[in-house]
Amino acid sequence: MKVADFVEKYAVERKHTDSVKWDGMKAGFGSNDLLPMWVADTEFKAPEAVMYALKKRIEHGAYGYSLTPDSYYEAYFKWQQERYGTELHKEWIRFGAGVVQSISALVNVLTLQDDAIMVLQPVYHPFMHVIEDNERKLIVSNLKDNNGHYEMDFEDIRNKIQTEHVKLLINCSPHNPVGRVWTAAELEKLFEICREEKVLVISDEIHHDLIVGDNKFVSAIAIKDGFYRDNIVMLDAASKTFNLAALQNSHVVIANPQIRERYDEYVKKLCLPSGNLIGKVAAEAAYRDGADWLDGMLGLIKYNFNYLKSQFAENVPEVKVTELEGTYLAWVDMRKMVSADKLHHLIQHEARLAVDYGEIFGTAGEGFIRLNLATTPENVEKAVNAIVKALKN
Ligand SMILES: Cc1ncc(COP(=O)(O)O)c(C=O)c1O
């Protein structure tokens, strides 16, 4: 589907619809009168098949306690198998009301108070909050920024695991915000270190459908034919891909039966939610019939990214745009153009944008901004032009 056709068919006004991105800016930015390029959701309607399935289910009228039908597992497993070669089994699957909620539960299941947990920064900020809010010790290994290409620092990872007695690693794959789609070789190296050092892994794969570069996505539980999967809990959802975040349905994939048992006990003790009827109806329909829509979405992300990259290169080449392999989040290095103390003023008060500032992802993110490209080309054009103009002034 052409980009213009996708936009025409699916773009939708979200302002004044109680959206966090548009109507919730005031809380974080002091004004709702900015162009929002923050929050990782999109300005697009879900696939028609999702809306149709939801309508049908809503019209039934009764929304009592519900099971997860076999058809759900079939659609989800087929999607994973055919697109990524990931093999799943029903007994491995648990449902959550969101990936972050499940990370928090798993931190409690897999570690004790004061245990050390590692993240690779800059990284999605709730990883750090969950670790610290649960009174665990945050251990950071910074990714190496190799001229805009981020790589894991395996030596640093192993050293810190040993010296800090790390028990758990939370990995983001594909990586928000640096946009890497880790190769199988990189992941294998990481998981081998974790296996040797007896470190468990949570693999947050919520962005796994949003692949826009050449690297193929490989799930942590499929690396080396599943060799590491007993050491790993994988988390994913249809929510990021298909813009379903508020329907609160996500997967916790636990191949290791002992970990599963401990997880189930914890969920029982806290009476944690196990997904949502409406969220499951939407996700099943998306997995079954959402592939063409997703192709349209990926085309749009590539288009928006190429525009952003070429405009900065042409007008302010000192602004460095990190190559986008996956996610719809552009990671933009402003350090050569603006000092850290002036960046917020420039973006918010001169360019009039709401963005995610790099430092929320860790100190390695200082001087960067993260821009959400899952919006119309018109909004990307406005945002980029506003930044270029503010910089030139
Ligand atoms: C890496 C990552 N994990 C989790 C989430 C949020 O997932 P949920 O809304 O299911 O908690 C996001 C949202 O941006 C994300 O980028």
The ligand as a MOL file (V3000), in Angstrom:
LIG
                    3D

  0  0  0     0  0            999 V3000
M  V30 BEGIN CTAB
M  V30 COUNTS 16 16 0 0 0
M  V30 BEGIN ATOM
M  V30 1 C 10.3620 -1.4340 25.1610 0
M  V30 2 C 8.9710 -1.1940 25.6520 0
M  V30 3 N 8.4180 -2.0440 26.5380 0
M  V30 4 C 7.1780 -1.8620 27.0070 0
M  V30 5 C 6.4120 -0.7840 26.6040 0
M  V30 6 C 5.0510 -0.5790 27.1760 0
M  V30 7 O 4.3360 -1.7300 27.1660 0
M  V30 8 P 2.9400 -1.8650 27.9670 0
M  V30 9 O 2.1060 -0.6950 27.6050 0
M  V30 10 O 2.4230 -3.1600 27.4560 0
M  V30 11 O 3.3010 -1.9090 29.4080 0
M  V30 12 C 6.9470 0.1280 25.6830 0
M  V30 13 C 6.1740 1.2940 25.2610 0
M  V30 14 O 6.6630 2.2220 24.7150 0
M  V30 15 C 8.2550 -0.0870 25.2010 0
M  V30 16 O 8.8170 0.7470 24.3340 0
M  V30 END ATOM
M  V30 BEGIN BOND
M  V30 1 1 1 2
M  V30 2 1 2 3
M  V30 3 2 2 15
M  V30 4 2 3 4
M  V30 5 1 4 5
M  V30 6 1 5 6
M  V30 7 2 5 12
M  V30 8 1 6 7
M  V30 9 1 7 8
M  V30 10 2 8 9
M  V30 11 1 8 10
M  V30 12 1 8 11
M  V30 13 1 12 13
M  V30 14 1 12 15
M  V30 15 2 13 14
M  V30 16 1 15 16
M  V30 END BOND
M  V30 END CTAB
M  END
